[in-house]
Amino acid sequence: MNRTGYCFAYEVDTEVGDAIARLEAAGCARIVRDSAVIEGGKLVRKQLEATLLGLDAGDMLVVTSLDHLGESMPYVMRSLLTLAERGVTFSALDEGIDTSSDNGQFYRFAEMLWRFELKARGRKVKRGMRAARKSGRKLGRPRKLADLEEIEVRRAYRKGEETVGSLADKYDVSTMTIYKTLDETGERD
């Protein structure tokens, strides 16, 4: 059985030495390194496709973690089914998955896929937030009041023309929103 290891770095400067050592310890004769490349807003694994196509019946693909194989459940499942149809076995070291053994791993495999999906979603969200920050977008909930409305609220409150309740009614927001607006500049006593 020819064991091929596949190692993926999510960040360009991520160190993969530990993963490579683990793949070598798992008996991988060949180890393919891949790194994160963003094309059209999507994460692309340039070496993965070539690696998958280069495996033959009787070979085994080994990864340290299931999420190295892909970021979405449908993609991972399609890849694993394609490998199985071609007679290629699969092993994910962290999750203890080894499709070459027949000792009741299906339940554990399904559980690991579920955990993988949660981990992949979290990673996608974090990457999206980093990209949004880099492009200058503010994260979080949109403000209830526009900048000019906030200025008017502060002015009206400072001059005693309006109460917090009347300002909330006037701008159709909660009193808490008015209090937060006033607190941002220390207007509230």
C-alpha positions in Angstrom: 0.0 0.0 0.0 1.4 3.4 -1.1 0.7 6.0 1.6 0.6 9.6 0.4 0.4 12.4 3.0 -1.3 15.7 2.3 -0.4 18.7 4.4 -2.3 22.0 4.2 -1.3 25.4 5.7 -4.2 27.7 6.2 -2.1 30.8 6.4 0.8 31.6 4.2 3.3 31.8 7.1 2.0 28.8 9.0 4.6 26.3 10.0 3.8 22.8 8.9 6.8 21.0 10.3 4.8 19.2 13.0 2.2 18.0 10.5 4.9 16.7 8.2 6.7 14.8 11.0 3.3 13.2 12.0 2.7 12.1 8.3 6.2 10.7 8.1 5.6 8.8 11.4 2.3 7.4 9.9 4.4 5.8 7.1 3.8 8.2 4.3 6.4 7.7 1.5 5.3 10.9 -0.3 4.1 14.1 1.4 2.5 16.9 -0.6 2.6 20.4 0.9 -0.1 22.9 0.0 -0.8 26.4 1.2 -3.7 28.9 1.3 -4.3 30.8 -1.9 -7.4 33.0 -2.2 -8.8 33.3 -5.7 -12.1 35.1 -6.3 -12.8 35.2 -2.6 -12.5 31.4 -2.2 -9.8 29.3 -0.6 -8.0 27.2 -3.2 -5.9 24.1 -2.5 -3.8 24.0 -5.7 -2.0 20.7 -4.9 -5.0 18.8 -3.6 -6.6 18.1 -6.9 -3.4 16.8 -8.4 -2.8 14.7 -5.4 -6.2 13.1 -5.5 -5.9 12.4 -9.2 -2.5 10.8 -8.7 -3.8 8.1 -6.3 -4.5 4.6 -7.6 -6.5 1.6 -6.2 -4.7 0.3 -3.1 -3.2 3.6 -2.2 -4.0 5.5 1.0 -4.3 9.3 1.4 -3.3 10.4 4.9 -4.0 13.9 6.4 -3.3 15.1 10.0 -6.8 16.6 10.2 -10.0 16.1 8.2 -10.3 19.8 7.5 -7.1 19.6 5.4 -9.1 17.8 2.8 -11.7 20.6 2.4 -13.7 23.3 4.0 -17.2 22.1 3.4 -19.0 18.9 4.2 -20.2 18.3 0.7 -16.7 18.7 -0.8 -15.2 16.4 1.8 -17.9 13.8 1.3 -17.6 14.0 -2.5 -13.8 13.6 -2.2 -14.0 10.6 0.1 -16.7 8.9 -2.0 -14.6 9.4 -5.2 -11.5 8.0 -3.4 -13.6 5.0 -2.2 -15.0 4.3 -5.7 -11.4 4.3 -7.0 -10.3 1.9 -4.3 -8.2 4.5 -2.4 -8.4 4.4 1.4 -8.2 7.5 3.6 -6.9 8.2 7.1 -7.3 11.4 9.2 -4.9 11.1 12.2 -6.5 13.6 14.6 -9.9 12.2 14.2 -8.8 8.5 14.2 -10.4 7.8 10.9 -9.0 4.9 8.9 -11.2 3.7 6.0 -8.9 0.7 5.5 -10.1 -1.0 8.7 -13.6 -2.3 9.2 -14.0 -2.1 12.9 -17.1 -0.1 13.3 -15.6 3.3 12.5 -18.7 4.6 10.7 -20.3 6.1 13.8 -17.1 7.8 14.8 -16.6 8.9 11.2 -20.0 10.6 11.1 -19.4 12.3 14.4 -16.0 13.6 13.1 -17.7 14.9 10.0 -20.1 16.9 12.1 -17.3 18.3 14.2 -15.3 19.1 11.1 -18.3 21.1 9.7 -18.4 23.2 12.9 -14.7 23.8 12.8 -14.7 24.7 9.1 -17.6 27.2 9.5 -15.7 28.9 12.4 -12.6 29.2 10.3 -14.6 30.7 7.4 -16.2 33.3 9.6 -12.8 34.3 11.1 -11.3 34.6 7.6 -14.2 36.7 6.5 -13.9 39.0 9.5 -10.2 39.4 8.8 -10.9 40.3 5.2 -13.6 42.8 6.2 -11.3 44.5 8.7 -8.6 44.7 6.1 -10.9 46.4 3.6 -11.9 48.9 6.3 -15.5 47.7 7.0 -16.8 47.9 10.5 -18.0 44.6 12.0 -21.0 44.1 14.2 -24.5 45.4 14.3 -25.3 48.5 12.2 -25.8 51.7 14.2 -29.4 52.7 14.8 -28.7 56.4 14.3 -26.9 58.1 11.5 -24.0 60.4 12.4 -26.1 63.5 11.9 -28.9 62.1 14.0 -26.4 61.4 16.8 -25.1 65.0 16.7 -28.7 66.3 16.9 -29.6 63.9 19.8 -26.5 65.2 21.7 -27.3 68.8 20.9 -31.0 68.6 21.9 -30.2 66.8 25.1 -27.4 69.1 26.1 -29.6 72.2 25.6 -32.5 70.6 27.6 -34.8 70.7 24.6 -35.6 67.0 24.7 -35.7 64.2 27.3 -34.2 60.8 26.6 -37.7 59.4 26.2 -38.8 62.0 23.7 -35.6 61.6 21.7 -36.2 57.8 21.6 -39.7 58.4 20.4 -38.6 61.0 17.8 -36.0 58.7 16.2 -37.9 55.5 16.8 -35.2 53.8 18.8 -35.0 52.5 22.4 -34.0 54.7 25.3 -30.9 52.5 25.7 -29.8 53.6 22.2 -30.1 57.2 23.2 -28.2 56.6 26.5 -25.4 54.8 24.6 -25.2 57.7 22.1 -24.9 60.2 25.0 -22.4 58.0 26.9 -20.0 57.9 23.9 -19.2 61.5 24.4 -19.9 61.9 28.1 -23.1 64.0 27.5 -25.1 62.0 30.1 -24.8 62.9 33.7 
